[in-house]
Amino acid sequence: MLVGVRLRRLRTDAGISRDEAGEAIRASEWKIHRLENGQVGFKERDIVDLLTLYGVTDPGEIAAVVGMALEANEQGWWHDYGDVLPQWFRAYVDLERAARLIREYEGQFVPGLLQTEEYARAVMGGALDDASEDIERRVELRVARQALLSSPDAPRLWAVIDEAALRRPIGGSPDVMRVQLERLIDATKLPNVTLQVLPFDAGAHPAMVGAFSLLRFADDDLPDVVYLEHLTGAMYLDKREDVRQYLHVMESICVRSDPPDRTPEILDGILNQLKGG
């Protein structure tokens, strides 16, 4: 997707149509459409021919784009989990690893990157009608994704969690929520993690339509991507107007939420109430 976005920008900046680009690589306009939307793999010869057509002459830029394209062709680290990873979620796992900033709003659950194993297992067990071995594989995948936050090039995670998600008893035992809340308190100490709680008394707010994620990348030429998940699939939005609206919603709920420096106190309060109950 990221390589396709760059190719589309170069083509439009050069004033070249998809038909003309297709002819340059002995393909159709539809092939260019699929390349630019990240729906097919890349051939090095095609990338070089397109860059030449688009007037890219700098060897460094050519090498960078070709390198990105070849890397995009490689199987993702999640390939071993292909049996339990939906096709529509695979792009998100790759985008997540490429992002330098991930902003999330979650109204029902703790964000996946911050879930404990037991919490994740309980969430999946309640939401999925799968065999137990499939749930275990999904939990393994979620835990593997979490290594991203402690990697050398870890992105910044800025998550807003609705108070309802923190008070909803999940797992059948108070211990599941207790350990999960303790995990969130620990997460607030990480230098690349910012957590905010959207309290009940915030009332109605613009994110009540559902959870979403905003991903921003190191290359300023690449657009932000909004990720929206539903029961049987997901949507990836990168049009400027769509992203602008979701960014406005995110800023709005951040303002309505308690400030990040209060998050450990809030979590500790909920944890104490849970222990007392």
N, C-alpha and C positions, 0 to 999 in steps of 0.2 A: 504493500500500500504506500509506504513512504517513498520507495523508488518511483512508483507510478506517479505520485504527486509531483515529484521533481521533473520527470519527463514531460508531464502535461504542462507545467509552468514554462519549461524551455520551449516547448512547441508553440504555445500561445504567444509567448514573447516574440518568437520569430515570425509570427503571422502565418503559420503553416497549418493546413487543414489535416484532419485525420486521414482523409483519402490520400493526400500527398505523402504523409508519413508512411502509410501502408505500402505505397508503391516503392518507397525507398528500401523497404526490407522484404519486398516480394510477398506482401501479405495484404489483407483487407482492412478496411476502416474498422471493422468489428474487432480485429486482432489488436489494433491500437487502443480501442476502447477498453478491452480486457487487460492489456498491459498497464494502462494508466489507472485502472481500478484495482490493481493487485490481484487479479483473478487467475493469472497464469505465470509460469516461470519465465526467466529471461535467458536469452542466448547472448553470449558476449558479442558475437558478430552483429546482431541486431542493435544492441546498445551503442556500439561504436558507430554504426551507420546512421543511427538516429541523431547521435550527438553531432556528427559531421554535418548532417542536414540542417540541424538547428544552429549551426555556426559556432559550436563550442570548439575552441582550438587550444585552450590551455591544457597541457599534458597532466597537470595536477588535478584539474577538475574532471578530466576524462577518467583518470585512474580512480578517483574517488567514487564516481558514479558507477563505473564498472565493478569496483570492489563491493559497493553496496548491493549491486544486482546479484553478484555471485554469492554473497553472503545470504541474500534473501532466498536463493535457491536451495540452501542447505536445510536439512531437516531440523526443526526446532528441538530444543532439549526435551520438550514434552512428548516427543515421538513415541517413547516407550509407554505413554499413557493414552495412546490413540484409541484404545478400545473403550475408554470411558470419557474421553474428551470430545464434546460435540464439535462438529465442523465449524459452527458459527462462533465458538468461543476461542478457537485456535488463534485467530488473528489478534484477539485481545491479549492473550498471553505474550505474544511477540511484541505488540505495541507497548505493553506494560514494561517489558524489559528495555525497550528503546527510549522510554520517556525519561525526562529529567524532572518533571513535576506531575504528580497524580493527585487530583482533587476529587473527593468522593462525598456524596451524600447518601446515607443509608438510614432508612426509617424503620426497617423491620429486624435487621440483624446487625451484629458486629461485622465490619468490613472483613472480607476474606483474608486479606494479608495480615490481619491481627487476631484471627481466631485460634483458639487452642484446639488440639486434636479432638478432645471430648466434645467441645462445643460444636465443632464442624461436623463430627459424626452424628450428633443429635439433630442438627439442622438438616443434614442430608437424609437422615432416617425419617424425619417428619415430612420432608418435602418430596421424597422420591419413593416410588414403589419398585425398588430394585432389589436384586439379591444382595445379601450381606457382603459378599466378596466384592461386588461392584462399589458399594459404599466405601469399603476399606481402600480400594484403589483410588477413589475420588478424594478421600481424606489424604492419602499419600501425595497426590498431585497438589492439593492445596498447601500442604506443609512444604513441599518442594518449591512452590511459588514464593513462599515467605522468605526464602534465603535471599531474595532480591534486596530486602531492606538492610541487610548487613554486608552486602557485596561492596567491593572497593569503589565501584561507580554507582552506588545506590542512589535512586531518585529520592526526591523529597515527597513525602506523603502528607497531605493535608486533608483530614477527614472530619466531616461533621456527622455526628451520630445523634439520632433522635433519642430523647430520654426513654421513649417507649421501648426501644430496642434493648436498652440497658436494664429495664425492669421486667421485661417479659421472661418468665421462667422457662428455660430451655434445658432439656437433658433429664428431666424427671427427678433430679437430685439437686439440692442447694449447692452441693460441692462443685457442680459443673459451672454454675454462674459465679461462684466465689472465685474459682481459679481463673475464669475468664476475666473478671473484673480486675484481679491482681495482674493479669497479663497486660491489660490496658494501662494500668498505673505504671507498670514498667516501661511500656511503649512511650509514655509521655516524657521519659528521660532520654530517649534517643534524639540525637541532634538533628536528624532528618525527618522526624515525625512531629506533626502538629495535630492535636485532637481538640475538637470543640463539641460540647453537648448542647443540643437544641432543646430547651426545657419545655415542659408541658405548657407553662404560662406564656409561651410565645404565641399561642393560639394558632389560627389559620395562617398558613405561609405558602409561598409559591412552589415549594418543592413537594407539596403533598400529592402531586400526581405520580410520584414514584422515584425510586433510587436512580442515580446516574453517576457517571464518572467523566471527568475532563482530563485529557492527557496532553501535555505540552512537551515538545522535543527540543533537543539542543540546537538543531539547525533552525534558525529563524525563518528560513524559506518554507519550512514544512508547517502546514496549518495544524492548529489544535484539533483534536478529535474528541467527540462526545460519544460515549458508549451507553446504550440503553438496552437492558435485557428484559425479555418477557418469557412467558412460559415455554415456548417452543423455538425461540431464536433470539436474535439481537439485531440492533441497528447501529451503524457507525455513521455519524454525521460529521462532515468537515466543511460544509458551506459556511462562509463567514457569518451570515445572518443567523443561522441556526446556533453556531457556537456562541455568538454574541448574546443571544437570549439566555442560553444556559449559564454563561458566565455571569450574567446579571442576576439570575436566580441564585447562583452560588454565593455571590457577594452579599445578596440580600439575607440569606440564611446565616451567613457568617456574622453579620451585624446583629441579627436577632439572637444568636447563640451567646452563651457565656464565654468570656475571653479564655484563651488557651491556658493562661496561668492559673485559672480556677478549676481546670479539669481534674487534676489529681484530688483536690478537695471534694469535688462532686462525686467522683467515683468512690472515694473512701467513704463518703456518707451513705451511698447506696449499698456498699459492701457491709458497713456496720449494721444497716437496717436488715440486710439479708441474714447476717449472723444472729441478730437479735430475734428475728422471726423464726 
